[in-house]
Amino acid sequence: MPRSRPLLLAAGLALLAAPAAAQSTVRGTAAPIDQPNFDALIPGAEAWLARREQEGWLLRGSATFIQQAHPAFSSPYAGPNSMSPKLAFENTLSVDLVLGRRLWEGAEIIVVPQTSRGYGFSNARGAAAFPNGEAFRLGSTDPVGYFTRVFLRQTIALSTDSEGQDVDPMRFAGPLPRERITITAGKVSIWDFFDENRYAHDARSQFMNWALVGAGAFDYAADARGYTNGLVAEWENGSWAARLGAFQVARDANGLALDPTPLRGWQAAGEVDRFWRIGERRGAVRLVLGASRTDSARWNALTAAIGDPAAAEAVRNYRVKWMLAANAEQEIAEGVGVFARLSWNDGRSQNWMFTEMDWALSAGISLGGENWERPGDTFAIGGNLGGLSAPHRRFLEAGGIGFITGDGRLRYRPEAALETYYDIRVGPGVNLAFDYQLIVNPAYNADRGPVSIFGFRTRIAF
C-alpha cells in the first residue's frame, strides 16, 4: 500500500490540518508561549485565547509534517530489521491539541489528544539513531487518534519571588515561583521532565534524529508511541533542580501495551540540574540516573536461543538495567549555543523501549538567525556516535534480531549519525525546515551504507 505522498501536496495538507504546533513533544524546547503564534494572523484570536486562559481554560495546538527521502545505498545482504537499500520516500503528520483547566491554587489538569499518520523508513527500523523523531514503530496509512498525555499537575510555591514565563507549552501563561515543587501524575512523556536541552530535544522544531533528541543509550520508559504512565516530583530554585520519577514500562520489547504489574516492571529515574550564567550567557549541566526492571532476557542467553522461539521466551525474567546520562548546554555568543550528551547502560540485557544503543556521545552547535538579520531562523549541526556492549554485539553477529536492528549478520562498527538543518520562520507560528542526515554503519554494520537522508519539515503553532 502506498505510504509516501507528493511533497507539496502533503505539506499543504499539514498547513491546512492545523490548529497547529505550540505543543512540543518535550518540555522546555518549544517556542516561548508569549511568542507570536499562528493565531496572530487571525483577527481577534490572540485576545480570545488570552481571555479563555484568564478564565482558567488552556487551548493550544500543533501540526507537524515531515517528508524524508533517501537514495539507494550499498547493501550486500539484508535481514528482517534492515533499512531497505532502495530509493525510498516516507512522511509523517501529527496534529494535536493541548487542553487544560485550572482546578485550585497551583493545580491544573492537562489533556493532549493527537491524530497521526505515516511511517518511518522500513517501519522505523534499520538504524539505532533513527532519522525521524516523529516516526513511531506503529506507522499507519490512515490517521489514528489517541491521547498522548492526561495528567494532573500541582505546583507548590516555596518562595514569594517569581521568574518569567516557563516555555513549556503545556503550562498556563504567567510567572512561576522561583523556588517551587511540582508534582505531576498521569500519562506523560518522560522527556517532558528528563534530559531537557535548550538546543537539542524536540524533533518538531530542532534536530529530528532520535539520538540528538535525547540520550541514545538511556532506555526511556515508553510504549511504542513514546508515552507511559508515571509520577514525577520536581524541585527548582533557578540555580539548581532535582527530579524523581517512577514510570510503567512496556510489557514486551517495543510493545504498545504497558506492563500490567507495575510493582514488578518499572522504571525509576532521578536527575540533578545545575544552571549558571557566564556574564549574560546561560549554561546548564544535567546528570540522570535510571533503572529499568523489565521482563527481558540477557543477550548471552538470547544468543544461545537463536532459532528457537520457545527457548528465547523461556529465558525471559524480570531483571534490572542500569543507565546513566550527562547533558550540557552553553550559550557562547548572542544566539549561538553548543550542547553535548554522554550516555551508557550496562549492556547485559535487552534494550526494551527507546532504541538499541549501549553507549553514545553526541554534540553540536546551534546558531540563531538574528546573527544574519533573520530572527526566528535557526541553523544547527550535530552528530552522534553510538555503540553496543560485547554481549549485544555477539547476539547480532550470530544472526539475532532486535526490535530495531538485525541484518541477519554483522561486521560491527560503531554507528555514526550527522545531522544539519535550517529552520525558517515564515510568519507568526509558521516554520519550514530543510534537513540533511548521514548515517554511517547503519545498525552498526560496516557492510551496509552509508545512507544520505534528505528531509523537509512544516510546522504551525497556535
C-alpha positions in Angstrom: 0.0 0.0 0.0 1.3 3.5 -0.8 2.9 5.2 2.2 4.5 8.3 0.7 2.7 11.4 -0.6 3.9 14.0 -3.0 5.9 16.6 -1.1 4.0 19.7 -1.9 0.5 18.1 -1.5 1.4 16.7 1.9 3.0 20.0 3.0 -0.2 21.8 2.1 -2.3 19.3 4.0 -0.2 19.8 7.0 -0.8 23.6 6.8 -4.5 23.1 6.4 -4.7 20.5 9.1 -3.8 22.9 11.9 -4.8 24.2 14.6 -1.2 23.8 14.9 2.0 23.5 16.9 2.9 25.2 20.1 2.8 21.7 21.7 6.2 20.2 21.8 6.9 16.5 22.3 9.2 17.6 25.1 9.3 20.1 27.9 11.1 23.4 27.6 12.1 23.3 23.9 9.1 24.7 22.1 8.9 28.4 21.2 8.0 30.6 24.2 4.3 30.9 24.8 4.4 34.7 24.6 6.0 34.5 21.1 3.6 35.5 18.3 2.0 32.3 17.0 -0.4 31.4 14.2 -3.4 32.9 15.9 -1.7 36.3 15.4 -2.7 36.0 11.8 -6.4 35.6 12.7 -8.1 38.9 13.8 -9.2 38.6 17.5 -7.9 35.1 18.0 -5.0 36.0 20.3 -7.3 38.1 22.5 -9.9 35.4 22.6 -7.4 32.7 23.7 -5.9 35.1 26.3 -9.4 35.7 27.8 -10.0 32.0 28.0 -6.7 31.5 29.8 -7.6 34.2 32.3 -10.8 32.3 32.9 -8.8 29.1 33.7 -9.0 27.4 30.3 -5.9 26.4 28.2 -6.1 25.8 24.5 -3.0 25.4 22.3 -2.2 23.0 19.4 0.2 21.8 16.8 0.6 20.3 13.3 3.9 18.9 12.2 4.6 17.3 8.8 7.9 15.7 7.9 8.9 14.4 4.5 12.1 12.4 4.1 13.8 10.5 1.3 17.0 8.5 0.9 18.6 7.3 -2.4 19.7 3.7 -2.9 22.7 2.7 -0.9 25.1 -0.3 -0.7 23.6 -3.4 0.9 25.3 -6.8 0.0 22.7 -8.5 2.3 19.8 -7.7 4.5 17.7 -9.1 7.4 14.3 -8.6 8.9 15.2 -5.3 10.6 17.4 -3.8 7.8 16.6 -0.5 6.3 15.6 -1.0 2.7 18.6 -0.1 0.4 16.2 1.0 -2.4 15.3 4.6 -3.1 12.6 5.5 -0.5 10.2 8.3 0.4 8.3 8.4 3.7 6.4 11.1 5.6 4.7 11.6 8.9 1.9 14.0 10.0 0.8 14.7 13.6 -1.9 17.1 14.7 -2.6 17.7 18.4 -4.3 20.0 20.9 -3.3 21.0 24.4 -6.4 21.3 26.6 -6.1 22.5 30.2 -8.2 23.5 33.1 -7.2 25.2 36.4 -8.6 23.4 39.4 -7.4 25.1 42.6 -4.4 27.1 43.6 -1.4 25.8 41.7 -3.3 22.8 40.3 -4.3 22.0 36.7 -5.3 19.1 34.6 -3.9 18.8 31.0 -5.2 16.6 28.3 -3.5 16.2 24.9 -5.4 14.4 22.1 -3.4 13.7 19.0 -4.0 12.3 15.5 -1.1 11.0 13.5 -0.3 9.1 10.3 2.7 8.0 8.3 5.8 5.8 8.6 9.5 6.0 9.1 11.8 4.2 6.7 11.3 0.5 6.8 8.7 0.8 9.6 11.3 2.7 11.7 13.9 0.0 11.6 17.5 -0.3 10.4 19.3 2.4 12.3 19.6 2.9 16.0 20.0 6.7 15.5 16.7 6.8 13.6 16.3 9.9 11.4 12.7 10.9 12.2 11.7 11.6 15.8 8.1 11.9 14.8 8.0 8.3 13.3 6.6 5.6 15.5 7.3 1.9 15.2 3.5 1.8 14.8 3.1 3.5 11.5 -0.3 3.9 9.7 -1.6 4.9 6.3 -4.7 6.4 7.7 -5.0 8.9 10.6 -5.1 7.3 14.1 -6.3 9.2 17.2 -5.2 8.7 20.8 -4.2 10.6 23.9 -0.5 11.4 24.3 -0.9 12.9 27.8 -3.6 13.1 30.5 -2.1 14.3 33.8 -2.7 16.3 36.9 -0.1 18.8 38.0 0.3 20.6 41.3 2.8 23.5 41.7 3.7 24.4 45.3 5.3 27.8 45.9 8.4 27.8 48.2 9.2 31.5 47.7 7.3 34.7 47.1 9.5 36.0 44.3 8.8 34.8 40.7 10.6 34.2 37.4 9.5 34.7 33.9 7.3 32.5 31.7 8.1 28.8 31.5 8.4 27.9 27.8 6.6 24.6 28.4 3.6 24.9 26.0 1.6 22.7 28.4 1.6 25.3 31.1 -0.7 28.3 31.6 0.9 31.7 30.9 2.3 33.7 33.8 5.3 33.7 36.1 6.1 30.8 38.4 7.6 30.9 41.9 11.4 30.9 41.6 11.6 28.1 44.2 8.9 25.6 43.8 7.9 21.9 44.0 5.9 20.4 41.1 4.2 17.1 41.3 2.8 15.5 38.1 0.8 12.3 37.9 -0.8 10.6 34.9 0.0 9.7 31.3 3.1 11.6 30.2 6.3 11.5 28.1 9.3 11.0 30.2 11.1 13.7 28.0 8.6 16.2 29.4 10.8 16.1 32.6 14.2 14.5 32.0 17.2 15.1 29.7 16.0 18.5 28.6 18.4 20.6 26.4 17.8 24.0 25.0 19.4 23.2 21.6 18.6 19.5 21.0 15.4 18.0 22.5 12.5 18.5 20.1 12.1 16.8 16.7 9.3 19.3 15.8 11.5 22.4 15.9 15.1 21.2 16.3 17.1 18.1 15.3 15.0 15.2 14.0 17.3 12.3 14.8 16.4 10.2 17.8 20.0 10.3 19.1 20.0 14.1 19.1 16.6 14.5 20.7 17.8 12.5 23.8 20.5 10.4 25.2 20.7 7.3 22.9 21.8 4.8 25.5 19.2 5.7 28.1 16.3 3.3 27.6 13.5 5.8 28.4 10.2 4.2 29.6 7.5 4.4 26.9 5.1 2.4 24.8 5.7 2.1 21.1 4.3 5.6 20.6 6.6 7.2 23.2 4.3 7.6 26.2 3.8 6.0 29.6 2.1 6.4 33.0 4.0 7.8 35.9 4.6 10.1 38.9 7.2 12.8 38.9 8.3 15.2 41.7 10.5 18.2 40.9 12.2 20.9 43.0 13.6 24.0 41.3 15.1 27.3 42.6 16.6 28.9 39.4 20.1 27.7 40.1 19.5 24.0 41.0 16.9 21.4 40.2 16.2 17.9 41.2 13.7 15.5 39.7 12.5 12.0 40.7 10.1 9.9 38.6 8.6 6.4 38.6 7.1 5.0 35.4 5.4 1.9 33.8 7.5 0.0 31.3 6.4 -1.8 28.2 5.1 -5.3 28.6 7.2 -6.6 25.6 10.1 -5.1 23.8 8.8 -2.2 21.6 5.3 -3.0 22.7 2.3 -0.7 22.7 0.9 -2.3 25.9 2.4 -1.3 29.3 3.3 -3.9 31.9 0.1 -4.5 33.9 2.2 -5.3 37.1 3.9 -2.0 37.8 5.3 -3.3 41.1 7.3 -5.9 39.1 8.0 -4.0 35.9 9.0 -0.3 36.4 11.5 2.4 35.6 12.9 4.9 38.2 14.8 8.0 37.1 16.5 10.8 39.0 18.1 13.9 37.7 20.1 16.8 39.2 20.5 20.0 37.2 22.9 23.0 37.7 22.2 26.3 36.0 24.6 29.3 35.7 25.4 32.4 33.7 28.8 33.5 32.4 28.1 37.2 32.0 24.7 37.1 30.2 25.4 33.6 28.7 23.3 30.9 30.1 24.6 27.3 30.7 23.4 24.1 32.3 24.5 20.6 33.1 22.2 17.7 33.9 23.0 14.3 35.3 20.5 11.5 35.0 20.5 8.0 36.7 17.9 5.4 35.8 17.0 1.8 36.5 14.5 -0.3 34.4 13.1 -3.6 35.6 11.5 -5.4 32.6 10.5 -8.9 31.7 13.5 -9.3 29.4 16.4 -11.6 28.7 20.2 -11.4 28.8 21.9 -11.1 25.5 24.1 -14.2 26.1 21.0 -16.3 26.8 19.3 -15.0 23.7 22.3 -15.8 21.6 22.2 -19.4 22.7 18.5 -19.5 21.9 18.7 -18.0 18.3 16.4 -20.1 16.0 14.3 -21.5 19.0 11.5 -19.1 19.9 10.4 -21.2 22.8 13.8 -21.2 24.3 14.1 -17.4 23.8 10.8 -17.0 25.6 11.9 -19.3 28.5 15.0 -17.1 29.3 12.9 -14.0 30.0 12.6 -12.9 33.6 12.3 -9.6 35.5 15.7 -8.0 35.7 17.2 -4.5 36.2 19.1 -2.5 33.6 21.2 0.5 34.9 21.6 3.7 32.9 23.4 7.0 33.1 23.3 10.2 31.1 25.1 13.5 31.2 23.8 16.5 29.3 25.3 20.0 29.0 24.5 23.2 27.1 26.2 26.6 26.9 25.4 29.8 25.2 28.7 31.1 23.8 27.6 34.3 21.9 24.3 36.0 21.1 22.1 33.4 19.6 24.9 30.8 19.5 24.9 27.7 21.7 26.7 24.4 22.0 25.5 21.1 23.5 26.7 17.6 24.3 25.4 14.4 25.7 27.1 11.2 27.0 25.0 8.1 27.9 25.6 4.5 28.9 23.7 1.4 30.0 25.1 -1.8 31.5 24.5 -3.7 28.2 23.8 -7.1 29.8 20.1 -7.4 29.0 17.8 -6.4 26.1 17.2 -2.8 25.2 13.4 -2.5 25.7 11.7 0.7 24.7 13.7 3.6 23.1 16.4 2.3 20.8 19.3 -0.3 20.6 22.3 1.6 21.8 24.5 0.8 24.8 26.8 3.8 24.8 26.5 7.2 23.0 28.2 10.5 22.6 26.5 13.4 20.8 27.4 17.1 20.4 26.6 20.1 18.2 26.1 23.8 17.7 23.0 25.9 17.1 23.1 29.4 15.6 20.1 31.8 15.8 19.2 33.8 12.7 19.5 37.1 14.5 23.2 36.9 13.5 22.3 37.3 9.8 19.2 39.5 10.2 16.8 36.6 10.2 15.4 36.5 13.8 13.4 33.4 14.3 15.5 31.3 11.9 17.9 28.6 13.2 20.9 26.8 11.6 22.4 23.8 13.5 24.7 20.9 13.1 25.2 17.9 15.4 26.4 14.4 15.4 26.1 11.2 17.4 28.4 8.2 17.8 26.8 5.1 19.3 27.8 1.5 20.0 26.9 -1.8 21.5 28.1 -3.8 24.5 30.0 -7.0 23.7 27.1 -9.4 24.5 24.7 -7.3 22.4 27.2 -7.3 19.5 27.7 -11.1 19.7 23.9 -11.6 19.5 23.7 -9.6 16.3 26.8 -11.2 14.8 25.2 -14.6 15.3 22.1 -13.5 13.3 19.9 -12.3 16.2 17.1 -9.8 15.6 16.4 -7.0 18.0 13.4 -4.6 17.8 15.1 -2.0 15.6 18.4 -3.7 14.4 19.2 -7.1 12.9 20.6 -7.6 9.4 21.0 -11.4 9.8 24.8 -11.0 10.3 27.1 -8.2 11.3 30.5 -6.7 10.6 30.5 -4.5 13.7 31.4 -0.8 13.7 30.0 2.0 15.9 27.2 3.8 14.2 27.7 7.5 13.4 24.9 10.0 12.5 25.4 13.5 11.3 22.5 16.0 11.0 22.2 19.6 9.9 19.1 21.7 9.4 18.0 25.2 8.6 14.7 26.2 10.2 13.0 29.3 8.6 10.4 31.4 10.4 7.9 32.1 7.6 5.5 34.0 9.7 4.0 34.0 13.2 3.8 30.4 14.3 4.7 29.0 10.8 8.1 27.4 10.3 9.7 25.4 7.4 12.9 23.4 7.8 15.3 21.7 5.4 17.3 18.8 6.9 20.2 16.6 5.8 21.4 13.5 7.7 24.2 11.0 7.0 24.2 7.6 8.8 27.4 5.7 8.6 27.4 1.9 9.5 23.6 1.9 10.0 22.6 -0.6 12.7 26.3 -0.9 13.5 27.0 -2.8 10.2 30.1 -1.7 8.2 28.8 -3.8 5.3 25.8 -1.5 4.7 25.5 2.2 3.8 26.3 4.9 4.3 22.8 6.4 4.0 22.1 10.0 3.0 18.7 11.3 4.1 17.1 14.5 2.8 14.2 16.0 4.8 11.6 18.8 4.8 9.5 19.8 7.8 6.4 22.1 8.1 5.3 23.2 11.5 2.5 25.6 12.6 1.7 26.8 16.1 -1.1 28.5 17.9 
